[in-house]
Each structure stands twice: as C-alpha cells, then as structure tokens.
C-alpha cells in the first residue's frame, strides 16, 4: 500500500470504511494496535524535539546574558564582516 493510498484513506471516512470491509476483525484489531503504536512514537518524537528546542533557547539566553554581563554585544564578537557572495557580473560589465 502506497503512502498516497494511506493519505487518501486517512482523509476520507468512506474510503476508510471501504478499505476496512476488506479486512477481517483480527486484521482490523492488529491495524488498530499498529496505528496506536505509531501515534505514540510520533508523540514521543515531537516531545523530544520540543525539549531540544527549549534547551537550545535556554542555552541561547544564558549565553546572551553572559555576554551582556561582560559588557559586550553580539557585534563585538564578530571579528570580520560577512563576505558577500559572488554573483554573476552584469551582462554589460567590462572586464578589468
């Protein structure tokens, strides 16, 4: 079964019912268990991702606070300005 057909089943209740009619009760229960397991895994992944984002934000805040307490700014930490990307020269540009 392709991901497109799974998406189609998930979006349309009638399509899901038609697909479910082709399965036995045992298969439906097994499918239900698998779906619940996948949902729990997705929740765990999302929870971990959110926790990582919170930790990054905490670290960022701590660093900014330490910089501020030292009497510096973020600009003071940049030694050289960022380099400009080289683009295509204009069509009418002369070579030097």
N, C-alpha and C positions, 0 to 999 in steps of 0.2 A: 504494500500500500504506500503510495507516494505521500509526500508532505502536503501536496496540493489537495489530495482527496481527504486527508485528515482535516485540513483547514476548512474544506467545504462541509464536512460533517459537523465540525465544531460551530460553524456559523449558522447552520440551518437545522432546526429541530426535526423537521420532516425527513430530511436526508439522513439524519442520525437514526431516526426510528426505522427507516427502511433498511439501513445497514445492520441495525440490531436484530431485525427479524431474521437475518440470515445466520445468526449465531445461536448456539444452544445456551441454556441457562448457565451451565458450567463455564462456558466461554465468556459470557457476559460478566459473571462474578470475577473471573480471572482478569478480564479487561478493567473492571472497576478497581481491583486491587492495584493493578499496574498504574492506572491513572492517579490514584491517591498517592502512590509512592513517588511518581514523577512530580506531582504538585508539591509534596513535602521537600523534595530535593530542590526544586525551584525556589521555594520559600527560604530554605537554608542558604542557598547561593545569594539571594537578594539580601538576606540579613547580614551575611559576611561582607558583601560589597558595601552596604551602608556603614557597617562598623569600620571598615578600612577607610572610607571617606571621612568619617568622624575623627579617626586617629590622625589622618593627614591634616585635617583642619586644625586639630589641637596642636600638632607639631608646628604648623604654619604660624598659628597665633603665638606660640611660645617663642619662636624664632623672631617674629616681628617685635614682640615685647622686649626681648633681649637686645635687639638692635636699637630700639628706642631708648632703653635704659642706658645704653652705651653712648648715647648722644649722636647716633648715626642715623642715616636714612638708607633706604634700599639703593638709591642712586649713588651713595658713597661706596657701595660695594662693587659697582660696575667699573672696571678698570678702563675699558675702551668702549666706544660706541659700537653698536652692532653694525656689521658690514652690510652694505647694500648688495642686493642680489644683482648680478649682471644680467641684463636683459638684452634683447635684440636691439641693435642700433637702428635709428630711424632709416627709412629707405633712402632718403636724400642725403644722408650723412657722408661727409668726405673722410677719407682715411688719412690719418696724420702720420 
